[in-house]
């Protein structure tokens, strides 16, 4: 996946993303935000905030910063924030998650929903998540990983050739993510397709 390909895919999706992906992906959004157990005063980074479908799920008292590479998706997120008067949303910024401009240790908690199979370099993304998260912070991912079911796995492998068109890698392997450089604290299945993963933060490796 190349960044220009990702931007092009989500430019196409922007107009109908909420209708097509809203209900399907909402269980994962709810599960991960419940798992975050956010406390008042905490600053949370949401990577791949998209149209902001998850923003009104956060509890009062937190400060949420959302980033995305899609300008079109962010425009819809800003409209959502304005219409719903979501005062806890600190900022929505167009930014590449593999090269964030935030200082080190900027956030108490970080969540990336449906992002890892989309980015060009997942290892670089994870290094950046660790960098901008406080040493005592937590990182949560909601991710599609290749199914253990041989039939579903075969379908995912067949769809992989269309990754540039659909905007993510349907055959993403969990082993690519957990390569020994990141400590998995918890893994929970949302449904047959999606898993919530919690990673322990620590000094990021330079990748």
PyMOL commands that set and color helices and strands:
alter all, ss='L'
color gray80, all
select helices_A, chain A and resi 3-13+17-36+55-57+71-84+97-99+122-132+150-166+174-177
alter helices_A, ss='H'
color red, helices_A
select strands_A, chain A and resi 43-47+63-68+89-94+107-113+133-144+184-189+194-200
alter strands_A, ss='S'
color yellow, strands_A
deselect
rebuild
show_as cartoon
